[in-house]
């Protein structure tokens, strides 16, 4: 539950501030991999959704800071989820990272027009996903580290 000074996507767990992250993918093994990778880090509260409609509902209720979103899912595809979230004042600030095996430039352009912030290509390593999350949550810190 957010404290009085919490930002979007932050909750307090055991007196510590945690940052909410949602993984929306219809593949159980992908969700499990992300939960195993990020869920062991006390800085994050990892939420999961198995389809696009659940992803929208969870985003509306929980307002995570970052959404890792599969493009091809049942009920609503990733494009429809982006349209819904970016079209609402309550959810438009959620950073969206599209998880996809599709690497065609036209797909990326479509996703960017809908408000996708970045991409992770499947298959991905858990460490790459953790690094992408850090970049999304603190972009200035990552750019300084890269410049060094």
Secondary structure, DSSP 8 states (H G I E B T S, - for coil): ---TT--TTEEEETTEEEEEEEEE-S-HHHHHHHHHHHTTSTTEEEEEESSHHHHHHHHHHH--SEEEEESS-SSS-HHHHHHHHHTSTTTTTSEEEEEES---HHHHHHHHHTT--EEEESS--HHHHHHHHHHHH-HHHHHHHHH-
